[in-house]
Amino acid sequence: MGRSREMVAIISFALLFASLTQHASAFSVQSSSRSSISSSVPYCIIKIDDSEVSRKRKRQFEEISSMCIDAFFNDGVAENDFVAPWKSLQLAYLRNAQYSDLMMRKFNFGRADAKQKNQMFVARRVVVLSDADNSSNNVSVSPNDVYNLDQLNVNRYKIDEVQLSAGEVLGFCEVTARPFGLGAADAVLPDGKNKTRPIITNLAVRADARRSGLGKALVSAVEDDIRTCWDNAFDEVVLQVEEDNIGGQRFYEKLGFEALFADPSCRRYDTSGIFLQQVRTTKICMRKAIPLGSKNDRVNDVSGSFGRTSFFGSNIIQSLRDAVMG
């Protein structure tokens, strides 16, 4: 009798797991197919515009949210790879949370009376348009704005004989000026608050677009924007990277950032278990001086399908892991 009950339990569990597995793809919104071996891809950096209409803003944030969450929590997983049902639910929740957060910050910081400065940049694949692809939703890109231009397949045509357009999202980064202290030795303002500094957050590069220079280009775009568009108010930029993200730390060090101190009081989302939870993590604070200098002319400041926005990173997005091996 006991043996029979065990067999029934095993069979029931197997049927339940099969049912969940069958529906797993319904919960998983993957990016386009990925490869573990990446080569340089042609791309452009776009500074997002405040003037975009609601429909275009919605589509833009959906793309960015999907790419970021996959890079942070589902890194390198191909479109047809199996994802556990509970992990798919976690990813769907995180995508929705990030999307809502972006929309909220767009509303709060896109206003003319917003007190805090913020800027967002997105890296998009550059593609060659055919006559059939030509529409009002496409954003034209100049060859001078394209990174890795030699990787662009133009067939037998010359580069000036084809129309280039910004395609799918490959990377993302934002910077926000807000009070941020640099430890006990840091100067405190007369009102007792920390000095306001620009902080880089949410630098993410899609797995199949890494080793193409996207991460470096996004950080350079942020630094150039601080130099040229922030009224010479800042001569530094700071960021935080998790202690166990050794690759991310080495990446920032190569760009001139120096580690200052470790903060063990931070938190991040953990998707390793059945239930999504926030866990403690230690983050390394890094700083880089930004002398006034030349601007990166390849940042595409456009309006139209994409745009420039002002928003401040909330705890939801700032707790996401760095995925910066660009």
C-alpha positions in Angstrom: 0.0 0.0 0.0 2.8 2.4 0.9 4.6 1.5 -2.3 1.5 2.3 -4.3 1.2 5.7 -2.7 4.8 6.6 -3.5 4.3 5.6 -7.1 1.2 7.8 -7.4 3.1 10.7 -5.8 6.0 10.3 -8.3 3.7 10.1 -11.3 1.7 13.1 -10.1 4.8 15.1 -9.7 6.1 14.1 -13.1 2.8 15.1 -14.8 2.8 18.5 -13.0 6.4 19.2 -14.0 5.7 18.2 -17.6 2.7 20.6 -17.6 4.8 23.5 -16.3 7.6 22.8 -18.7 5.2 22.8 -21.6 4.0 26.3 -20.7 7.5 27.7 -19.7 7.9 29.6 -22.9 4.8 31.6 -22.2 6.5 33.2 -19.2 9.9 33.8 -20.9 10.3 36.8 -23.2 13.7 36.3 -24.7 15.8 38.6 -26.9 16.8 37.5 -30.4 19.0 34.4 -30.7 22.3 34.5 -29.0 25.7 33.0 -29.5 28.3 32.1 -26.9 31.0 33.2 -29.3 30.5 36.9 -30.1 32.2 38.9 -32.8 32.2 42.7 -33.3 28.8 44.1 -34.2 28.1 47.5 -35.9 26.2 49.8 -33.5 25.4 53.4 -32.6 24.9 55.2 -29.3 21.7 57.2 -29.0 21.0 59.8 -26.4 17.4 59.4 -25.5 15.1 62.3 -26.2 12.4 63.9 -23.9 10.2 64.7 -26.8 9.1 61.2 -27.8 5.4 60.4 -27.8 3.9 57.9 -25.3 3.6 55.1 -27.8 7.3 55.3 -28.8 8.4 55.7 -25.2 6.5 52.5 -24.3 8.1 50.5 -27.0 11.5 51.8 -26.2 11.3 51.0 -22.5 9.9 47.5 -23.2 13.0 46.8 -25.3 15.4 48.2 -22.8 13.8 46.4 -19.9 13.9 43.0 -21.6 17.5 43.4 -22.6 18.7 44.5 -19.2 16.9 41.8 -17.2 18.2 39.1 -19.6 21.7 40.5 -19.2 21.5 40.7 -15.5 19.7 37.5 -14.6 19.5 35.3 -17.7 22.9 36.0 -19.2 23.8 34.1 -22.4 20.7 31.9 -22.4 19.6 31.2 -26.0 16.0 31.7 -27.2 15.2 28.0 -27.4 17.1 27.0 -24.2 15.0 25.6 -21.3 14.2 28.0 -18.5 12.6 26.7 -15.4 9.0 27.9 -15.0 9.7 29.6 -11.7 12.7 31.4 -13.2 10.6 32.5 -16.2 8.0 34.0 -13.7 10.8 35.8 -11.9 12.2 37.3 -15.1 8.7 38.4 -16.2 8.2 40.1 -12.8 11.6 41.9 -13.0 10.9 43.0 -16.6 7.6 44.5 -15.6 9.1 46.1 -12.5 11.9 47.7 -14.5 9.5 48.9 -17.2 7.2 50.5 -14.7 10.1 52.1 -13.0 11.4 53.6 -16.2 7.9 55.0 -17.1 7.6 56.5 -13.6 11.0 58.2 -13.7 10.3 59.5 -17.2 7.2 61.2 -15.9 8.9 62.6 -12.7 12.1 63.8 -14.3 11.0 64.7 -17.7 9.3 67.8 -16.3 10.9 71.2 -16.7 10.9 71.8 -12.9 12.7 68.6 -12.1 15.5 69.3 -9.6 17.8 66.4 -10.3 19.8 65.8 -13.5 19.7 62.5 -15.4 20.5 61.2 -18.8 20.0 57.8 -20.5 21.9 56.2 -23.4 21.0 53.2 -25.5 23.2 51.2 -27.9 21.4 49.8 -31.0 22.5 47.6 -33.8 23.0 49.4 -37.1 21.3 47.7 -40.0 21.0 48.4 -43.8 17.5 49.3 -44.8 15.9 47.9 -48.0 13.1 49.7 -49.8 10.6 47.4 -48.1 11.9 48.4 -44.6 11.7 52.1 -45.2 9.1 53.6 -42.9 8.6 56.7 -40.6 9.5 54.6 -37.5 13.1 54.1 -38.7 15.9 56.3 -37.3 18.5 57.1 -39.9 22.1 56.8 -38.8 25.1 58.4 -40.5 28.1 56.2 -41.2 30.2 58.6 -39.1 28.1 57.6 -36.1 28.6 53.8 -36.5 31.1 51.9 -34.4 32.6 48.8 -36.1 31.5 50.1 -39.5 33.7 47.6 -41.3 31.5 44.8 -39.9 28.4 46.1 -41.7 27.3 43.9 -44.6 26.5 46.2 -47.5 26.9 43.5 -50.2 28.3 45.0 -53.4 27.3 48.6 -52.5 29.4 51.4 -51.2 28.6 52.6 -47.7 27.4 56.0 -49.0 25.0 54.2 -51.3 22.9 52.5 -48.6 20.5 53.8 -45.9 21.5 52.9 -42.4 19.1 52.6 -39.5 19.2 52.0 -35.7 17.8 48.5 -35.0 17.5 46.3 -31.9 18.7 47.2 -28.4 22.2 45.9 -27.6 23.2 48.0 -24.5 22.0 50.6 -22.0 23.4 53.0 -19.5 22.2 55.9 -17.3 23.7 58.6 -15.1 22.1 60.6 -12.3 23.3 63.5 -10.2 22.3 63.0 -6.6 23.8 63.2 -3.1 26.4 60.5 -2.7 29.1 60.3 0.0 32.5 58.8 -0.5 33.3 57.7 3.0 34.3 59.3 6.3 37.0 61.5 4.7 34.5 63.0 2.3 33.4 66.6 2.7 29.9 67.2 4.0 27.9 70.2 3.0 26.9 72.8 5.6 23.3 71.4 5.7 24.7 68.0 6.6 24.0 66.4 3.3 26.5 64.6 1.1 27.9 66.3 -2.0 25.9 65.8 -5.2 27.8 63.7 -7.8 26.9 62.0 -11.1 26.4 58.2 -10.6 26.5 55.7 -13.4 24.0 52.9 -13.0 22.5 50.0 -15.0 25.3 49.5 -17.5 24.3 46.4 -19.4 25.4 44.8 -22.7 23.7 41.9 -24.4 25.7 38.7 -24.3 26.0 38.3 -28.1 27.2 41.9 -28.6 30.1 41.9 -26.1 33.7 42.3 -27.1 32.5 45.0 -29.5 33.3 48.0 -27.4 29.7 48.8 -26.4 30.4 49.1 -22.7 33.3 51.4 -23.2 31.3 53.5 -25.7 28.4 53.8 -23.3 30.6 55.0 -20.5 32.3 57.5 -22.8 29.0 58.8 -23.9 28.1 59.4 -20.2 31.4 61.2 -19.5 31.0 63.4 -22.6 27.5 64.4 -21.6 28.7 65.4 -18.1 31.5 67.5 -19.7 29.4 69.3 -22.3 25.7 69.3 -21.2 25.8 69.6 -17.4 27.0 73.3 -17.2 30.5 72.3 -16.0 28.9 71.4 -12.6 30.9 68.2 -12.1 34.5 67.0 -12.5 34.0 63.4 -11.5 31.7 60.4 -11.8 31.2 57.5 -9.5 29.6 54.1 -9.6 29.1 50.9 -7.6 30.0 47.3 -8.8 29.4 44.1 -6.8 32.4 42.7 -5.0 32.1 39.3 -6.8 31.9 40.9 -10.2 35.6 40.8 -10.8 35.2 41.2 -14.6 33.2 44.4 -14.1 35.8 45.8 -11.7 38.6 45.1 -14.2 36.5 46.7 -16.9 36.1 49.9 -15.0 39.7 50.0 -13.9 40.8 49.9 -17.6 38.6 53.0 -18.1 40.3 54.9 -15.4 38.1 54.3 -12.4 39.7 53.7 -8.9 38.2 51.7 -6.1 37.5 53.7 -3.0 35.7 51.6 -0.4 33.4 48.6 0.0 29.8 49.0 1.1 28.4 45.7 2.7 24.9 47.2 3.3 23.7 46.9 -0.4 21.1 44.5 -1.7 20.4 42.8 -4.9 17.8 40.4 -6.4 18.6 36.7 -6.2 16.9 34.4 -8.8 18.7 31.2 -7.9 15.8 29.7 -5.9 12.2 29.1 -6.5 11.2 32.4 -4.8 12.6 35.8 -5.9 14.2 37.5 -2.9 16.6 40.3 -2.1 19.8 39.4 -0.4 22.7 41.4 1.0 25.7 42.0 -1.1 28.9 44.1 -0.9 29.5 46.7 -3.6 32.7 48.5 -4.4 32.5 52.2 -4.9 34.7 53.5 -7.8 35.5 57.0 -8.9 36.9 58.7 -12.0 38.0 62.3 -12.5 36.5 63.9 -15.6 38.6 66.8 -16.9 36.9 69.2 -19.3 37.9 68.2 -22.8 36.8 67.0 -26.2 33.4 65.5 -26.9 32.6 62.1 -28.5 31.0 63.2 -31.8 29.7 59.7 -32.5 26.8 59.9 -30.0 23.7 60.2 -32.0 21.4 62.8 -30.4 18.2 62.2 -32.3 14.5 62.6 -31.9 11.9 60.4 -33.5 11.5 56.7 -32.6 13.8 57.0 -29.7 14.7 59.9 -27.5 16.3 61.6 -24.5 14.8 61.2 -21.1 15.4 62.4 -17.6 14.9 60.0 -14.7 16.4 58.9 -11.4 17.3 55.3 -10.8 15.1 53.7 -8.0 16.1 50.9 -5.8 14.6 48.3 -8.1 16.9 49.0 -11.0 20.0 50.1 -9.0 19.9 46.7 -7.3 20.4 44.9 -10.5 23.7 43.2 -11.2 26.2 44.9 -13.5 26.7 43.1 -16.8 29.3 45.2 -18.5 31.7 42.9 -20.4 31.4 45.1 -23.5 
